[in-house]
Amino acid sequence: MRPTLRLLSPELIEKILGEARDILAGLGVEIHNNCVLGLLADHGADVDLHARLARIPGELIDKALATAPRSFRLFDVLGRQTHDFQGNAVYFTPGSAAINILDGATGQMRRPDTADYIRYVKLTAGLRHIASQSTAFIPADVHERISDSYRLYLSLLYGEKPVVTGAFTIEGFEVMKDLQLAVRGSEAELREKPLAVFSCCPTAPIKWSDVTSQNLVDCARCSIPVEFISMPLAGFVAPVTLVGSLIQQTAETLSGIVISQLARPGHPILYGGSPAVFDVRYETTPMGAIETMMLNCANSEIGKSLGLPTQGYIAMSDAKQLDAQAGLETGIGAALAALSGINSVSGPGMLDFESCQSLEKLVADNEICGMTCRLVAGIEPREDFPALPLFQELMAEKHLLIADHTRRHLKKEIHFPGPVIDRASRARWLKEGGVTLRERAAREVNRLVEKYEPSSLAEERKRELTGRIEAEARRYGMSRLPGQAHPTGGDV
């Protein structure tokens, strides 16, 4: 039996959905994109162009929910399926778009560069429980206008796992689409085997900017899957009550679903978000707060009640170092996310209110993800009935270390973590140098990066990727890409 967590009753979910629908029909959603407002008006929404407001009737919401897919699959750069977003399947991906990296050598936060990003991609390739890459942090050694497409480029050039990403400009989307086409070869192949999920983020309260709404429409028309990242802050730009915040998040996400499905019925989506509470004492948005985690899990319940695959920004920490706080917040979040059946969990590796990535934390979080996957696998009998023969053997031999039953089921039944997790006796730990968690994590980062093997993507596809990003870089005055030795995935 798979263990599960539920925070909302069916009756409460229905009330939240009803209130959100009333808000969209009565107050409406603010949209700063005339083409999107026109799209909504053409399909029956009450649109005020002067106020940039669209009131969305319930029947339009119902129509969109009827065409939204109940699941979709994701593929790596080689075309192999890696994800099937349905039911309670859970996949972990690193948190995205950090502006800092925690330097493994100094323990200090700093701005990352291209070499850091390539090291991250090589590391992620070897993390067994991290199913996809994300465009995890922003290299500071390229022009900011290409930072979105450049991160996707490096991810596709050096890594094989699919990518969770997003565009922060309208122009940047076209480049990022072309990078995916360079890998797949055609629009038909990209539709058939998507290799990226784009984050599309409404602005609290209940608003879509020009860029994000256009990105959503562009993704829909190209059949590029999206995850909706509504970001209410309970007590600041959302009601302080968790139910009130969920009503707002539901309204924002439903408005995105309507835009998506009007642009292209059947467009694959993840019903997701990155909600948080607001800590008035420090004026911060703690992602490690238990209420933030509850909002993520409850939001997934609402999405699942609609039959949709879900996402959540959870399993991260607000700590500034790889310390006890980082472990407890990430561990609790990962376990709650898995028990809630959030399909795509974004967060591992992240520190400091989503602003810092740590490669050492990422390898530690990989172990947390492995443990949570074992948890949701549950407890099942494995040749345990009848029990009498097994216990007869135990009584006779005084142990079952080499029993046939043990050999058959040991690796399936017991999860054995990697070297980041210390399970040695104290005497052995001291004999081996009394190595700390941070030191073990740093060693594992180095080991996995050294073990990295270049992506098997065809060399002509790699050259096409590089040609496309070089052309974009030249538009912004860059004569060459930073630290790029050659376009075939070699070291910087």
Secondary structure as UniProt FT lines:
FT   HELIX           10..26
FT   STRAND          29..31
FT   HELIX           34..42
FT   TURN            43..44
FT   STRAND          46..48
FT   TURN            49..52
FT   STRAND          53..55
FT   HELIX           58..67
FT   STRAND          72..75
FT   TURN            77..78
FT   STRAND          81..85
FT   TURN            87..88
FT   STRAND          91..93
FT   STRAND          100..102
FT   TURN            104..106
FT   STRAND          109..110
FT   HELIX           114..125
FT   TURN            128..129
FT   STRAND          133..134
FT   TURN            140..141
FT   HELIX           144..146
FT   HELIX           147..158
FT   STRAND          163..165
FT   HELIX           170..184
FT   HELIX           187..192
FT   STRAND          196..200
FT   TURN            204..206
FT   STRAND          207..208
FT   HELIX           210..221
FT   TURN            222..223
FT   STRAND          226..228
FT   STRAND          233..234
FT   TURN            235..237
FT   HELIX           242..263
FT   TURN            265..266
FT   STRAND          269..271
FT   STRAND          276..277
FT   TURN            280..283
FT   TURN            287..288
FT   HELIX           290..305
FT   TURN            306..307
FT   STRAND          310..313
FT   HELIX           324..340
FT   STRAND          344..346
FT   TURN            348..349
FT   STRAND          350..351
FT   TURN            352..355
FT   STRAND          356..357
FT   HELIX           359..377
FT   HELIX           388..397
FT   TURN            401..402
FT   HELIX           404..413
FT   TURN            419..420
FT   HELIX           426..431
FT   TURN            432..433
FT   HELIX           437..451
FT   HELIX           459..475
FT   TURN            476..477
FT   TURN            482..483
FT   TURN            487..488
//
